[in-house]
Amino acid sequence: MKATPLSNCERRFLLRAIQEKKRLDGRQCYDYRNIRVSFGADRGCCMVELGRTRVLAQVSCELVPPKPSRPTEGVLFFNLELSPMAAPGLEPGRQSELLVSLNRLLERCLRDSKCIETESLCVVAGEKVWQIRLDMHLLNHDGNITDAASIAGIVALCHFRRPDVSVQGEEVTVYSPEERDPVPLSIHHMPICVSFAFFHQGTYLLVDPTEREERVMDGLLVIAMNKHHEICTIQSSGVVMLLPDQILRCSKITAVKVAEITELIQKALENDQKARKEGGKFGFAESIPNQRITAFKMESAAVDTNDVEEQAGEIIAKADPPSEVFASPVLHTPGTAQIGEGIESSWGDLEESEKEEAVEEEGESEAAAFECEKVETEDTSTLRETKSDEPIVLSDSEEEEVVILEPQELPRKTRTQTSSQQENPSKKAFNKR
């Protein structure tokens, strides 16, 4: 496994927090993360969540010839797979050192501890025995794979049921679950692994380390124990030298944690067995909380139907009056219209800036029209004065041009009427001239 190395700043921060007895997830030094066990629809399938570390376990069986050295014992096979789906640093199709050490540790924990009675798996001595295969897949890696895998493995073995068989002479008959009830495995005890991480040459100790804490630890101690305080296996790795007092201290902590985890496993198995016997819903789909997006299950709520009419009348009386309904199309501006109920369209409304520009243009046009009217009135007054005082003499050689200034656009009809009334005397004066 080639994980992304931590920077010096992150490493110093984690070590400093451990010295102050603080953890990133808020736990104390000897606290375990929350454990959640959920079962699949088939027997022998379960998923264990240790914090954000998830392991899926599946047990299967088949009839095979026994080993020549042990003709009356069944065969146990354990396999743990680490896929890149769980963590980017995991490489597919390659037996890394981490994977080899985990498989060996699980074999010692589950096989060498004799937790399963292998002689009960024999069907015909020297000819046919049951081979129990346990496959585990790491779905998400957030540290402490060993503990999560050991819990998932023992839970799947306790949950599994093998088909019932009968032997008549040399003929072996395997019955389906409909013909005969499947038979559980004979399990004597449940060994569970508990991991301890050491820092600063064994000065500081943490239980159930996370993935970031595993990167900065100096050593790791794994103790497998059952609820009878029997140590099944023990393994130490790293560059730290442990003292006998430290190992005894860890074993006492392991005894407490194993008792709690064993009680949790037994309770989960009882609840699943009860749900299957009563015909209730079970499997991974039922273990999903209702708050998640993938769940379509809603809790039923009681509805009180008493005094419905009175409550409806009070609600209607307190409600606001309905909004105005536009039955016919409303034309706000050219090119826009509104039909039916809803908010009026504001597409044709002018923006504030456009409104200001329109007001300024209107003022300029009014000023121009006023100046034109003033000029026209002055011209008419001068013509009247010349008519009364001096005679008008027309010359053939020179023609006087009279130019009447008119605004290009007349914004209002009232202005056009006044201007036309004022233009009449000027035209009469021009004709007389």
Buried (B, 14 or more C-beta within 10 A) or exposed (E): BEBEEBEEEEBEBBBEEBEEEEBEEEBEBEBBBEBBBBBBEEBBBBBBBBBBBBBBBBBBBEBEEBEEEEBEBBBBEBEBBBBEEBBEBBBEEEEBEEBEBBBEBBBBBBBEBEBBEBEEBBBBEEBBBBBBBBBBBBBBBBBBBBBBBBBBBBBBBBBBBBBBBEEEEEEBEEBEEEEBEBBEBEEEBBBBBBBBBBBEEBEBBBBBBBBBBBBBBBBBBBBBBBBEEEBBBBBBEBEBEBEEEBBEEBBEBBBEBBBEBBEBBBEBBEBBEEBBEEEEEBBBEBBBEEEEEEEEEEEEEEEEEEEEEEEEEEEEEEEEEEEEEEEEEEEBEEEBEBEEEEEEBEEEEEEEEEEEEEEEEEEEBBEBBEEBBEEBEEBBEEBEEEEEEEEEEEEEEEEEEEEEEEBEEBEEEEBBEEBEEBBEBBEEBEEEE
